[in-house]
Amino acid sequence: MVSALPRISGRRTLQVACAALVALALVAWWLLSMGGERAPGGRVTLATGVPTGVYARYGELLKQELARDMPDVDLRLTRSEGSIDNLRQLVSGRAEFTIATADAVSTYRARHEPGADRLRACARLYDDYMQLVVPKGSAVHSAKQLRRLRVGVGSDGSGVQLITRRLLKAAGLDFGKDIEPVRVGIDRMPTLLRQGKLDAFFWSGGLPTTAVQRLAQQYPVRLVQLGDLSKALHAQGEPTRYYRAAAMPADAYPKVQNGQAVKTIAVANLLVTTDREDAALTFGMTRTVIDSRDWIGHQVHAAQHVDLRTAVFTDPLPLHRGARRYYVSVKP
């Protein structure tokens, strides 16, 4: 004897159909937010900076987080001379993502450099602080007193040199005539200072910068305030609007600052890509940057300032469409 099949009521059928439609809608929304049907994968390159800078350390830690968040993505890190060099690597196709300061991005666009119109942002990260380092016994207490001295100004193509040129102009000094510019990066400047081959050096980086910390442990140094240049710096026009008056906290370099904050200027860092980049990958990269803040921040103090509320303020660049989808997806 064949048992009769249970009869499903019309109401029950409608409930099942509605549940199925809701599930399909959720799947469709997730696929749309990720920018495609497949999870991102393959080799991706992030241009960072010199080995002893914050860019490089941040990149190393972000790579670890990305391996957990998007295991099919093989993130490779490349060295660079700094922000301008990073942007050139990006638009040339040697990197898919990079970190660059807002003033460097603005300058790159103002010069109509190749690919400038294709630049897009994923997030505002942390601020770089301009640091002028001298031997502890130096007579220099302002950048205005650097005349005729040997000064580390950052490598060609670095954001450090870009800001240094503007600061020296604000100090009334000619970059090529009034100082002896030594065009090297943070990987070499501390050693040259310790050896007496530099009288001072400029550095722009997150706080604290490992290379400056190590130098302070080996050699007595002092940080020179730059607050007296703020007004003259901002009088130089459009690109300088990305600089803000700031103070290095007293505990940034405790061995150097003796409990005193140091007035300086700061500029925001951006995570940058191009409009050619896949939206799903950019969505995932942005998500990892935001979600990893606390873990990375325990090891790179500057990263503690990555904040979902401010990450969308990426002036002078518009957000990449994948990053924009991420921010929409987490909006309350």
Stockholm file with secondary structure:
# STOCKHOLM 1.0

chainA/1-332         MVSALPRISGRRTLQVACAALVALALVAWWLLSMGGERAPGGRVTLATGVPTGVYARYGELLKQELARDMPDVDLRLTRSEGSIDNLRQLVSGRAEFTIATADAVSTYRARHEPGADRLRACARLYDDYMQLVVPKGSAVHSAKQLRRLRVGVGSDGSGVQLITRRLLKAAGLDFGKDIEPVRVGIDRMPTLLRQGKLDAFFWSGGLPTTAVQRLAQQYPVRLVQLGDLSKALHAQGEPTRYYRAAAMPADAYPKVQNGQAVKTIAVANLLVTTDREDAALTFGMTRTVIDSRDWIGHQVHAAQHVDLRTAVFTDPLPLHRGARRYYVSVKP
#=GR chainA/1-332 SS CCCCCCCCCHHHHHHHHHHHHHHHHHHHHHHHHHTSSSCCCEEEEEECCCTTSHHHHHHHHHHHHHHHHCTTEEEEEECCSSHHHHHHHHHTTSCSEEEEEHHHHHHHHHTTCTTGGGEEEEEEEEEEEEEEEEETTCSCCSGGGCTTSEEECCCTTCHHHHHHHHHHHHTTCCTTTTSEEECCCTTTHHHHHHTTSCSEEEEEESSSCHHHHHHHHHSCEEEECCGGGHHHHHTTCGGGGGEEEEEECTTSSHHHHTTCCEEEEEEEEEEEEETTSCHHHHHHHHHHHHHTHHHHHTTSGGGGGCCTTTTTCCTTSCBCHHHHHHHHHTCC
#=GC SS_cons         CCCCCCCCCHHHHHHHHHHHHHHHHHHHHHHHHHTSSSCCCEEEEEECCCTTSHHHHHHHHHHHHHHHHCTTEEEEEECCSSHHHHHHHHHTTSCSEEEEEHHHHHHHHHTTCTTGGGEEEEEEEEEEEEEEEEETTCSCCSGGGCTTSEEECCCTTCHHHHHHHHHHHHTTCCTTTTSEEECCCTTTHHHHHHTTSCSEEEEEESSSCHHHHHHHHHSCEEEECCGGGHHHHHTTCGGGGGEEEEEECTTSSHHHHTTCCEEEEEEEEEEEEETTSCHHHHHHHHHHHHHTHHHHHTTSGGGGGCCTTTTTCCTTSCBCHHHHHHHHHTCC
//
